[in-house]
Amino acid sequence: MSAAFPQIREVGGYRPDSLHWHPDGLALDIMVPGWNTPGGKAFGDQVLRFLMTNKSTLGIDHAIWRQAIHYDGDGGQMMDNHGSPTQNHMDHIHVATKGGGYPRGGEVFRL
């Protein structure tokens, strides 16, 4: 992510949660700079497209951005309102992986 998007300065990972993704080390929260501006939304959309375009290579199960869960490149499924920008994934992209290891080298990613 940092190689493709150097603007990303903050990423969260392991933490306690009621769902297993973060506690099991399978999820990241990619904080989107300027998320509440048109430019920030466009940037988050670009990061989401990158994740969905490369989901097989990255081992992604799903991503959540702006209150919608994405399993593939479609428009996503809207989620219930959880009450705050962070809980609604407005200020960050939650990306959950299937697990399975580290890059082996030679992977090709498309922007």
C-alpha distances in whole Angstrom, upper triangle without the diagonal:
4,5,5,6,8,10,8,10,11,10,13,14,17,20,23,23,26,24,23,19,18,21,20,17,15,14,11,12,9,12,12,14,17,17,21,21,21,18,16,17,16,13,12,14,12,9,11,12,9,9,13,13,11,13,15,13,11,14,13,17,16,14,16,16,19,21,21,20,18,19,18,18,21,22,21,24,25,25,28,28,27,28,25,22,20,22,22,18,19,17,14,12,13,12,14,14,17,17,18,16,14,13,16,15,16,13,13,10,12,11
4,6,5,5,8,6,8,10,10,13,15,18,21,24,25,28,26,25,21,20,23,22,19,18,16,13,13,10,12,12,13,17,17,21,21,22,19,16,18,17,14,14,16,14,11,14,15,12,13,16,17,15,16,19,16,14,17,17,20,20,17,19,18,21,24,23,23,21,22,22,21,24,25,24,27,28,28,30,30,29,30,27,23,21,24,24,20,20,18,15,14,16,15,17,17,20,19,20,18,16,14,17,16,17,15,15,13,14,13
4,6,6,10,10,12,14,14,17,18,21,24,28,28,31,29,28,24,23,26,25,21,20,19,16,17,14,15,15,16,19,20,24,23,23,20,18,20,18,15,16,17,14,12,15,16,12,13,17,16,14,17,18,16,14,18,18,22,21,19,21,21,23,26,26,25,23,24,22,22,25,26,26,29,30,30,33,33,32,33,30,27,25,27,27,23,23,21,18,17,18,17,19,19,22,21,21,19,16,14,16,14,15,13,13,11,12,11
4,6,9,9,12,14,14,17,19,22,25,28,28,31,28,27,24,23,26,25,22,20,19,16,16,13,15,14,15,18,18,22,21,20,17,16,17,15,12,13,14,11,9,12,12,9,11,14,13,12,15,17,15,13,17,17,20,19,17,19,18,21,24,23,22,20,21,20,19,22,22,23,26,27,28,31,31,30,31,29,25,24,26,25,21,21,19,17,15,17,16,18,18,21,21,22,20,17,15,18,16,15,13,12,9,9,8
4,5,6,9,11,12,16,18,21,24,27,27,30,28,27,23,22,25,25,22,21,18,15,14,11,12,11,11,14,15,18,18,18,14,13,14,13,9,10,12,10,8,11,12,10,12,15,15,14,16,19,17,15,19,18,21,19,17,18,17,19,22,22,21,20,21,20,19,22,22,22,25,26,27,29,28,28,29,26,22,21,23,23,19,18,16,14,13,16,15,18,19,22,22,23,22,19,18,21,19,19,17,15,12,12,10
4,5,7,10,12,16,18,22,24,27,28,31,29,29,25,23,26,26,23,22,20,16,16,12,12,11,11,14,16,19,19,19,15,14,16,15,12,13,15,13,11,15,16,14,15,19,19,18,20,22,20,18,21,21,24,22,20,21,19,21,24,24,24,23,25,24,23,26,25,26,28,29,29,31,30,30,30,27,23,22,25,24,21,20,17,15,15,18,18,21,21,25,24,25,23,20,19,22,20,21,19,18,15,16,13
4,6,9,11,15,18,22,23,27,27,30,29,28,25,23,26,27,23,23,20,16,15,11,10,9,7,10,12,15,15,16,12,11,13,13,9,11,14,12,11,14,16,14,16,19,19,19,21,24,22,20,23,21,24,22,19,19,17,19,22,23,23,22,25,24,23,25,24,24,27,27,27,29,28,27,27,24,20,19,22,22,18,17,14,13,14,17,17,21,22,26,25,27,25,23,22,25,23,24,22,21,18,18,15
4,6,8,11,14,18,20,23,23,26,25,25,21,19,23,23,20,19,16,13,11,7,7,7,7,11,11,15,15,17,14,11,13,14,10,10,13,12,10,13,15,14,14,17,18,18,19,22,20,18,20,19,21,20,16,17,15,17,20,21,21,20,22,22,22,24,23,23,25,25,25,27,26,25,25,21,18,17,19,19,16,15,12,10,11,14,14,18,19,23,22,24,23,20,20,23,22,23,21,20,17,18,15
4,7,10,13,17,18,22,23,26,25,25,22,19,22,23,20,20,17,13,11,9,8,9,8,12,13,16,17,19,16,13,16,17,13,13,17,16,13,16,19,17,17,21,22,21,22,25,23,20,22,21,23,22,19,19,17,19,22,23,23,23,25,25,25,27,26,25,27,27,27,28,27,25,25,22,19,17,20,20,17,17,13,12,13,15,16,19,20,24,23,25,23,21,21,24,24,25,23,23,20,21,19
4,7,10,13,15,18,19,22,22,21,18,16,19,20,17,17,14,10,8,7,6,8,9,12,13,16,18,20,18,14,16,18,14,13,17,17,14,16,19,17,17,20,22,21,21,24,23,19,21,19,21,20,17,17,16,17,20,21,21,21,23,24,24,26,25,24,26,25,24,26,24,22,22,19,16,14,17,18,15,15,11,10,11,12,14,17,18,22,21,23,22,20,21,24,24,26,24,24,21,22,20
4,7,10,12,15,16,20,18,18,15,12,15,16,13,13,10,7,6,5,6,9,11,15,14,18,19,21,19,16,17,18,15,13,17,16,13,14,18,16,15,18,20,19,18,21,20,16,18,16,18,17,14,14,14,17,18,19,19,19,21,22,22,24,24,22,24,23,22,24,23,21,22,19,16,13,16,17,13,15,12,9,9,10,11,13,15,18,17,20,19,17,18,22,22,24,22,22,20,21,20
4,7,8,12,13,16,15,15,12,9,12,13,10,11,9,6,5,7,8,12,14,17,16,19,21,23,22,18,19,21,18,16,19,19,16,16,20,18,16,19,22,20,19,22,21,17,18,16,17,16,14,14,15,17,18,19,18,19,21,22,23,25,24,22,23,23,21,23,22,19,20,18,16,12,14,16,13,15,12,10,10,9,10,12,14,17,16,19,18,18,19,23,24,26,24,24,22,23,22
4,6,10,11,14,13,12,9,6,9,10,7,8,6,5,6,9,11,15,17,20,19,22,25,26,25,21,22,23,20,18,20,21,17,17,20,19,16,19,22,20,18,20,19,16,16,15,15,15,14,14,16,19,19,20,18,19,20,22,23,25,25,22,23,23,22,23,23,20,22,20,18,15,15,17,14,17,15,12,12,9,10,10,12,14,13,16,15,15,18,21,23,25,23,24,22,24,23
4,7,9,13,12,10,8,5,6,7,5,8,7,8,9,12,14,18,21,24,22,25,28,29,28,25,25,27,24,21,24,24,21,20,24,22,19,22,24,22,20,22,21,18,17,16,17,17,16,17,19,21,21,22,20,21,21,24,26,28,27,25,25,25,23,24,24,21,22,21,20,16,16,19,17,20,18,15,15,12,12,11,13,15,13,16,16,16,19,22,24,27,25,27,25,27,27
4,6,10,10,10,9,5,5,9,8,10,9,10,10,14,15,19,21,24,22,25,28,30,29,25,25,28,25,22,25,26,22,22,25,25,22,24,27,25,23,25,25,21,20,19,18,18,17,17,19,21,20,22,20,22,23,25,27,29,28,25,25,24,22,22,22,19,20,19,18,15,14,17,16,19,17,15,16,13,14,13,15,17,16,19,19,20,23,26,28,31,28,30,28,30,29
4,7,9,9,9,7,5,9,10,12,12,13,13,17,18,21,24,26,24,26,30,32,31,28,27,30,28,25,27,28,25,24,28,27,24,26,29,27,25,27,27,23,22,20,19,19,19,18,20,22,21,22,21,23,23,26,29,30,29,26,25,24,21,21,21,18,19,19,19,16,14,18,17,20,19,17,18,15,16,15,17,18,18,21,21,23,26,29,31,34,31,33,31,32,32
4,5,7,8,6,6,10,11,12,11,12,13,16,18,21,24,26,23,25,28,30,30,27,26,28,27,23,25,27,24,23,26,26,23,24,27,26,23,25,26,23,21,19,18,17,16,16,18,19,18,19,18,20,21,24,26,27,26,23,22,21,18,18,18,15,17,16,17,14,12,15,15,18,18,16,16,13,14,13,16,17,17,21,22,24,26,30,32,34,31,32,30,32,31
4,7,9,9,9,11,13,14,13,15,15,19,20,23,26,28,25,27,30,32,32,29,27,30,29,25,27,29,26,24,27,28,24,25,28,27,24,26,27,24,22,20,18,17,17,16,19,20,18,19,17,20,20,24,27,27,26,22,21,20,17,16,17,14,17,17,18,16,13,15,16,20,20,18,18,15,16,14,17,18,19,22,24,26,28,32,34,36,33,34,32,33,33
4,6,7,8,9,11,11,10,13,14,18,20,22,26,27,24,26,30,31,31,27,26,28,27,23,25,26,23,21,24,25,21,22,25,24,21,22,24,21,19,16,14,14,14,14,17,19,17,17,15,17,17,21,24,24,23,20,18,18,15,16,17,15,18,18,19,16,13,15,15,19,20,17,16,13,13,11,13,14,15,19,21,23,25,29,31,33,30,31,29,30,30
4,6,5,6,8,8,9,12,14,18,20,23,26,29,26,28,31,32,32,29,27,29,28,24,25,27,23,22,24,24,20,21,24,23,20,21,22,19,16,15,13,13,15,15,19,21,19,19,16,18,17,21,24,24,25,21,20,21,18,19,21,18,21,21,21,18,16,18,17,21,21,18,17,13,13,10,11,12,12,15,17,20,23,26,28,30,28,29,27,29,29
4,6,5,6,5,5,9,11,14,17,20,23,26,23,26,28,29,29,25,24,26,24,21,22,23,20,18,21,20,17,18,21,19,16,18,19,15,13,12,10,11,11,12,16,18,17,17,14,15,15,18,21,22,22,19,19,19,17,19,20,18,21,20,20,16,15,16,15,19,19,16,14,10,9,6,8,9,10,13,15,17,20,23,25,27,24,26,24,25,26
4,5,5,6,5,7,9,13,15,18,21,24,22,25,27,29,28,24,24,26,24,20,22,23,20,19,22,21,18,19,23,21,18,20,20,17,15,14,13,13,13,13,16,19,18,18,16,17,18,20,23,24,24,21,21,21,19,20,20,18,20,19,19,15,14,16,14,18,17,14,13,10,10,8,10,12,12,15,16,17,20,23,25,27,25,26,24,26,26
4,5,8,8,11,13,16,18,22,25,27,25,28,31,32,32,28,28,30,27,24,26,27,23,22,26,25,21,23,26,24,21,22,23,19,18,16,16,16,16,17,20,22,21,22,19,21,21,24,26,28,28,24,24,24,22,22,23,20,22,21,21,18,17,19,18,21,21,18,17,14,14,11,13,13,13,16,16,18,21,24,27,29,27,29,27,29,29
4,6,8,11,14,17,20,23,26,29,27,30,32,34,33,29,29,30,28,25,26,27,23,22,25,24,20,22,24,22,19,20,20,17,15,14,14,15,16,18,21,23,23,22,19,20,20,22,25,27,27,24,24,25,23,24,25,22,25,24,24,20,19,21,20,23,22,19,18,14,13,10,10,11,9,12,13,15,19,22,24,27,25,27,25,28,28
4,6,8,11,14,17,20,23,26,25,28,30,31,30,27,27,28,25,22,24,24,21,20,23,21,18,20,22,20,17,18,18,15,13,13,13,14,15,17,19,22,22,22,19,20,19,21,24,26,26,24,24,25,23,25,25,23,25,24,23,19,19,21,18,22,21,17,16,13,11,9,9,10,8,11,11,13,16,19,21,24,22,24,23,25,25
4,7,11,13,17,19,23,26,23,27,29,30,29,25,25,26,23,20,22,22,18,17,20,18,15,16,19,17,14,15,15,12,10,9,10,11,12,14,17,20,20,19,16,16,15,18,20,22,23,20,21,22,21,23,24,22,24,23,22,19,18,19,17,20,20,16,14,11,8,6,5,7,6,9,10,12,15,18,20,22,20,22,20,22,23
4,7,10,13,16,19,22,20,23,25,26,25,22,21,22,20,17,18,19,15,14,17,16,13,15,18,16,13,15,16,12,11,9,10,10,9,11,13,17,17,16,14,14,14,17,19,20,21,18,19,20,18,20,21,19,21,20,18,15,15,16,13,17,16,12,10,7,6,4,6,9,9,12,13,14,16,20,21,23,20,22,19,21,21
4,6,9,12,16,19,17,20,22,23,22,19,18,20,17,14,16,17,13,13,16,15,12,15,17,16,14,16,16,12,13,11,12,11,9,11,12,15,16,16,14,15,16,17,19,21,21,18,20,20,19,21,21,19,21,19,17,14,14,15,12,15,13,10,8,6,5,7,9,12,12,15,15,15,16,20,21,23,20,21,18,20,19
4,6,9,12,15,13,16,19,20,19,16,16,17,15,12,15,15,12,12,16,15,13,15,18,17,16,19,19,15,16,13,14,12,10,9,10,13,14,14,14,14,16,18,19,20,20,18,19,18,17,19,18,16,18,15,13,10,11,12,9,11,9,6,6,4,6,9,12,15,15,19,18,18,19,23,24,25,22,23,20,21,20
4,6,9,13,11,15,17,18,16,13,13,14,12,9,12,13,9,10,14,13,11,14,17,16,15,19,18,15,16,14,15,13,10,10,10,12,14,15,15,15,17,18,18,20,19,18,19,19,19,21,20,19,19,17,14,11,13,14,10,11,9,5,5,6,8,11,13,17,17,20,19,18,19,23,23,24,21,21,18,18,17
4,6,9,8,12,14,15,14,10,12,14,11,9,12,13,11,12,15,15,14,17,19,19,19,22,22,18,20,17,19,16,13,12,10,12,14,16,16,17,20,20,20,22,20,19,21,20,19,21,19,18,18,15,12,10,13,13,9,9,6,4,7,9,11,14,17,21,21,24,23,22,22,26,26,27,24,24,21,21,19
4,6,5,9,10,12,10,7,8,10,7,6,10,11,9,11,14,14,14,16,18,19,19,23,22,19,21,19,20,17,14,12,10,11,14,15,16,17,20,20,19,20,19,18,20,19,19,21,19,19,19,15,12,11,14,13,10,9,6,5,7,11,13,16,19,23,23,26,25,24,24,27,27,28,25,24,20,20,17
4,5,9,9,11,9,6,9,11,8,8,12,13,12,14,16,16,17,20,21,22,22,26,25,22,25,22,24,21,17,16,13,14,17,19,20,20,23,24,22,24,22,22,23,22,22,24,22,21,21,17,13,13,17,16,13,11,8,9,11,14,16,20,22,26,27,29,28,26,26,30,29,30,27,26,22,22,19
4,5,6,8,7,4,8,10,9,9,12,14,13,15,18,18,19,21,23,24,25,28,28,25,27,25,26,23,19,17,14,13,17,19,21,21,25,25,23,24,22,22,23,22,22,23,21,21,20,16,13,13,17,16,13,11,8,10,13,16,19,22,25,29,30,32,31,30,30,33,32,33,30,29,25,24,21
4,6,8,8,4,5,9,8,7,10,12,12,13,16,17,17,19,21,22,23,26,26,24,25,22,23,20,16,14,10,9,13,15,17,18,21,22,21,21,18,18,20,18,18,20,17,18,17,13,10,11,14,12,10,7,5,8,10,14,16,20,23,27,28,30,30,29,29,32,32,32,29,28,24,23,20
4,7,8,6,7,10,11,10,13,15,15,16,19,20,21,22,24,26,26,30,30,27,29,25,26,23,19,16,13,10,14,16,19,20,24,24,23,22,20,20,21,18,19,19,17,17,16,13,9,12,14,13,12,8,7,11,13,16,19,23,26,30,31,34,34,33,33,36,36,36,33,31,28,26,23
4,5,5,6,9,10,11,12,14,15,16,18,20,21,22,24,26,26,30,30,28,30,27,28,24,21,18,15,13,16,18,21,22,25,25,23,23,20,21,22,20,21,22,20,21,19,17,13,15,18,16,15,11,10,13,15,19,21,25,28,31,33,36,35,34,33,37,36,36,33,31,27,26,22
4,5,5,6,9,10,11,12,14,15,17,19,20,21,22,24,25,29,29,27,29,26,27,24,20,18,15,13,16,18,20,21,24,23,21,21,18,19,21,20,21,23,21,22,21,19,15,17,20,17,16,12,13,15,16,20,22,25,28,31,33,36,35,34,33,36,35,35,32,30,26,24,20
4,5,5,6,9,10,10,12,14,15,17,19,20,21,23,24,28,28,26,28,25,27,24,20,19,15,14,18,19,21,21,24,23,21,21,19,20,23,22,23,25,23,24,23,21,17,18,21,19,17,13,13,14,15,19,21,25,27,30,32,34,33,32,31,34,33,32,29,27,23,21,18
4,5,5,6,9,10,11,12,14,15,17,18,20,21,22,26,26,23,25,23,24,21,17,16,12,12,15,17,19,19,22,22,20,20,18,19,21,20,21,22,21,21,21,18,14,15,18,16,13,10,9,10,12,16,18,21,24,28,29,31,31,29,28,32,31,31,28,26,22,21,17
4,5,5,6,9,10,10,12,14,15,16,18,20,21,24,25,23,24,21,22,19,15,13,10,9,13,13,16,16,19,19,17,17,15,15,17,16,18,20,18,19,19,17,13,14,16,14,12,9,9,10,11,15,16,20,23,26,28,30,30,29,29,32,31,31,28,26,22,20,17
4,5,5,6,9,10,11,12,14,15,16,18,20,23,23,22,24,21,23,19,16,15,12,12,15,15,17,16,20,18,16,16,14,16,19,18,20,22,21,23,23,20,17,18,20,17,15,12,12,13,13,16,17,21,23,27,28,31,30,29,28,31,30,29,26,24,20,18,14
4,5,5,6,9,10,11,13,14,15,17,18,22,21,20,22,19,21,19,15,15,12,12,16,16,17,17,19,18,16,17,16,17,20,20,21,23,22,23,23,20,17,17,19,17,14,12,11,11,11,15,16,19,21,25,26,28,28,26,25,28,27,26,23,21,18,16,12
4,5,5,6,9,10,11,12,14,15,16,20,20,18,20,17,18,15,12,11,8,9,13,13,14,13,16,16,14,15,14,14,17,16,18,20,19,20,20,18,14,14,16,14,11,9,9,8,7,11,12,16,18,22,23,26,25,24,24,27,26,26,23,21,18,16,13
4,5,5,6,9,10,10,12,14,15,19,19,18,19,16,18,15,11,11,8,9,13,12,13,12,15,13,11,12,11,12,15,15,17,20,20,21,22,20,16,16,18,15,12,11,12,11,9,13,13,17,19,22,24,26,26,25,24,27,27,26,23,21,17,15,12
4,5,5,6,9,10,10,12,14,17,17,16,19,16,18,16,13,13,11,13,16,15,15,14,16,14,12,14,13,15,18,19,20,23,23,24,25,23,19,19,21,19,15,14,14,13,11,14,14,17,19,22,23,25,25,24,22,25,24,23,20,18,14,12,8
4,5,5,6,9,10,11,12,15,15,13,16,13,16,13,11,11,10,12,15,14,14,13,15,14,12,14,14,15,18,18,20,23,22,23,24,22,18,17,19,17,14,13,13,10,8,11,11,14,16,19,20,22,22,20,19,22,21,21,18,16,12,11,9
4,5,5,6,8,10,10,14,15,13,14,11,13,10,8,9,8,10,13,11,11,9,11,10,9,11,11,11,14,15,17,20,20,21,22,20,17,17,17,15,12,12,13,10,7,10,9,12,14,17,19,21,21,21,20,23,23,22,19,17,13,12,10
4,5,5,6,8,10,13,14,13,15,12,14,12,10,12,11,13,16,13,13,10,12,9,7,10,11,12,15,17,19,22,23,24,26,24,21,20,21,19,16,16,16,14,11,13,12,15,16,18,20,22,22,21,20,23,22,21,18,15,12,10,8
4,6,5,6,8,11,11,10,13,11,14,13,11,13,13,16,18,16,15,12,13,11,10,13,14,15,18,20,21,25,25,26,28,26,22,21,22,21,17,18,17,15,12,13,12,14,14,17,18,20,20,18,17,19,18,18,14,12,8,7,6
4,6,5,6,9,9,8,10,8,10,9,8,11,11,15,16,14,13,10,10,9,9,12,14,13,16,18,19,23,24,24,26,24,21,20,20,19,15,17,17,13,10,11,8,10,11,14,15,17,17,16,15,18,18,18,14,13,10,9,9
4,5,5,8,10,9,10,8,10,8,8,11,12,15,16,13,11,8,8,6,6,9,11,11,14,17,18,22,23,24,26,25,22,21,21,19,17,18,18,15,12,12,10,12,12,14,16,18,19,18,17,20,20,19,15,14,11,10,10
4,6,8,9,10,11,10,13,12,12,15,15,18,20,17,15,12,11,8,7,11,13,14,17,20,22,26,27,28,30,28,25,24,25,23,20,21,21,18,15,16,13,15,14,16,18,19,19,19,17,19,18,17,13,11,8,7,8
4,6,5,6,8,8,11,12,12,15,16,20,21,19,16,13,12,10,10,14,16,16,19,22,23,27,28,28,31,29,26,25,25,24,21,22,22,19,15,15,12,13,12,13,15,16,16,15,13,15,15,14,10,9,6,7,9
4,6,5,6,5,8,8,10,13,15,19,19,17,14,11,9,8,9,13,15,14,17,20,21,24,26,26,29,27,25,23,23,22,19,21,21,18,14,13,10,10,9,10,12,13,14,14,13,16,16,16,12,12,10,11,12
4,5,5,6,9,11,13,17,19,22,23,20,17,14,11,10,12,15,18,17,20,23,24,27,29,29,32,31,29,27,26,25,23,25,25,21,18,17,13,12,10,10,12,12,13,14,12,14,15,15,11,11,10,12,14
4,6,8,11,13,15,18,20,24,25,22,19,16,14,13,14,18,21,20,23,25,26,30,31,31,33,32,29,27,28,27,24,25,25,22,18,17,14,13,11,11,12,11,11,11,9,11,11,11,7,8,8,10,13
4,6,9,11,12,16,17,21,22,20,17,15,13,13,14,18,20,19,21,23,24,27,28,28,30,29,26,24,24,24,21,23,22,18,15,14,10,10,8,9,9,10,10,9,8,11,12,13,9,10,9,12,13
4,7,9,11,15,18,21,22,19,16,14,12,12,14,17,20,18,20,23,23,26,27,27,30,29,27,24,24,23,21,23,23,19,16,14,10,9,5,6,7,8,9,10,10,13,15,15,12,14,13,15,17
4,6,8,11,14,18,18,16,12,10,8,9,12,15,16,15,16,19,19,22,24,23,26,25,23,21,20,20,17,20,20,16,13,11,7,6,4,6,8,11,12,13,13,16,18,18,15,15,14,15,16
4,7,11,14,17,17,14,10,9,7,9,12,14,16,13,14,17,17,20,22,21,25,24,23,20,19,19,17,19,20,17,13,11,8,6,5,6,9,12,14,16,17,19,21,22,18,19,17,18,19
4,7,10,14,13,10,7,6,5,7,10,12,13,10,11,13,13,17,18,18,21,21,19,17,16,15,13,16,17,14,10,8,6,5,7,9,12,15,17,18,19,22,23,24,20,20,18,18,18
4,7,10,10,8,6,5,7,9,10,12,12,9,11,12,12,15,17,16,19,18,16,14,14,12,10,12,13,10,7,5,4,6,9,12,14,17,19,19,19,23,24,24,21,20,17,17,17
4,7,7,6,4,6,9,11,12,12,11,8,9,10,9,12,13,13,15,14,12,11,11,9,6,9,11,8,6,5,6,9,12,15,17,21,22,22,23,26,27,28,24,24,20,20,19
4,6,6,7,8,11,13,12,13,11,9,10,10,10,13,13,13,15,13,11,10,11,8,5,6,8,7,5,7,9,12,15,18,20,24,24,24,24,28,28,29,25,24,21,20,18
4,6,8,10,14,15,15,14,11,10,10,9,9,11,10,12,13,11,8,9,10,6,5,4,8,8,8,10,13,15,19,22,24,27,28,28,28,32,32,32,29,27,24,23,21
4,7,10,13,15,15,14,11,9,8,6,5,7,7,9,11,10,9,10,8,5,6,7,10,10,10,10,13,15,18,21,24,27,28,29,29,33,34,34,30,29,26,25,23
4,6,10,12,12,11,8,5,5,4,6,9,10,12,14,14,13,13,12,8,8,9,13,12,10,10,12,14,17,19,22,25,27,27,28,31,32,32,28,27,24,23,21
4,7,9,11,10,9,5,5,7,7,11,13,13,16,16,15,14,13,10,10,12,14,13,10,9,10,11,14,16,19,22,24,25,25,28,29,29,26,25,22,21,21
4,6,7,7,7,4,7,9,11,14,16,17,20,20,18,17,16,14,12,14,16,14,11,10,9,10,12,14,18,20,22,23,23,26,27,27,23,22,19,18,18
4,7,8,9,7,9,12,13,17,19,20,23,23,21,20,19,17,15,17,19,17,13,12,10,10,11,12,16,18,20,21,21,24,25,25,21,21,18,18,18
4,6,8,8,11,14,16,19,22,23,26,25,23,22,21,19,17,19,21,18,14,14,12,13,13,14,17,19,21,22,21,24,24,24,20,19,16,15,16
4,7,8,11,14,17,20,22,24,26,25,23,23,22,20,18,18,20,18,15,15,14,15,16,17,20,22,24,24,22,25,25,24,20,18,15,14,13
4,5,9,12,15,18,20,22,25,24,22,22,22,19,17,18,20,19,16,16,15,17,18,19,23,25,27,27,26,29,29,28,24,22,19,17,17
4,7,9,12,16,17,20,22,22,19,20,19,16,15,15,18,17,15,16,16,17,19,21,24,27,28,29,28,31,31,30,26,25,21,19,18
4,6,9,13,15,17,19,19,18,18,17,14,13,14,17,16,13,13,13,15,17,19,22,25,27,27,27,30,31,30,26,25,22,20,19
4,6,10,13,15,18,18,17,18,16,13,13,14,18,17,14,14,15,16,18,20,23,26,28,29,29,32,33,33,29,28,25,24,23
4,7,9,12,14,15,14,15,13,10,11,12,16,16,14,14,16,17,20,22,25,28,30,31,31,35,36,35,32,31,27,26,25
4,7,9,12,13,13,13,11,8,10,12,15,15,14,13,15,16,19,21,24,28,30,31,31,35,36,36,33,32,29,28,27
4,6,9,11,12,13,10,8,11,13,16,17,16,16,18,19,22,24,27,30,32,33,34,38,39,40,36,35,32,31,30
4,6,8,9,11,8,6,10,11,14,15,16,16,19,20,23,26,28,32,33,34,35,39,40,41,37,36,33,32,30
4,6,8,9,6,6,9,11,13,14,15,15,18,19,22,25,27,30,32,33,34,38,39,40,37,36,33,33,31
4,7,9,7,7,10,11,13,15,17,17,20,21,25,28,30,33,34,35,36,40,41,42,39,38,35,34,32
4,5,5,6,8,8,10,12,14,15,19,20,24,27,29,32,33,33,34,38,39,40,37,36,33,32,30
4,6,5,6,5,6,9,11,13,16,19,23,26,27,31,31,31,32,36,36,37,34,33,30,29,27
4,5,5,6,6,7,10,10,14,16,20,23,24,28,28,28,29,33,34,35,32,32,28,28,26
4,5,8,9,9,11,10,14,15,19,22,23,27,28,28,30,34,35,36,33,33,29,29,27
4,6,8,9,10,10,14,16,19,22,24,28,29,29,30,34,35,35,32,31,28,28,26
4,6,5,6,7,11,13,17,20,22,25,26,26,27,30,31,32,29,28,25,24,22
4,6,8,10,13,16,20,23,25,28,28,28,29,32,33,33,30,29,25,24,22
4,7,10,13,16,20,23,24,27,27,27,27,31,31,32,29,28,24,24,21
4,6,10,13,16,20,21,24,24,23,24,27,28,28,25,25,21,21,19
4,6,10,13,16,18,21,21,21,21,25,25,26,22,22,19,19,17
4,7,10,14,15,18,19,19,20,24,25,26,22,22,19,20,19
4,7,10,12,15,16,16,17,20,21,22,19,19,17,17,17
4,7,9,12,14,15,16,20,21,23,19,20,18,19,19
4,5,9,10,12,13,16,18,20,17,18,16,18,19
4,7,9,12,14,16,19,20,17,19,18,20,21
4,6,9,11,14,17,19,16,19,18,21,22
4,7,10,11,15,17,15,18,18,21,23
4,7,9,12,15,13,17,17,20,22
4,6,9,12,11,14,15,18,20
4,6,8,7,11,12,15,18
4,7,7,11,13,17,20
4,6,9,11,15,18
4,6,10,13,16
4,7,10,13
4,7,10
4,7
4
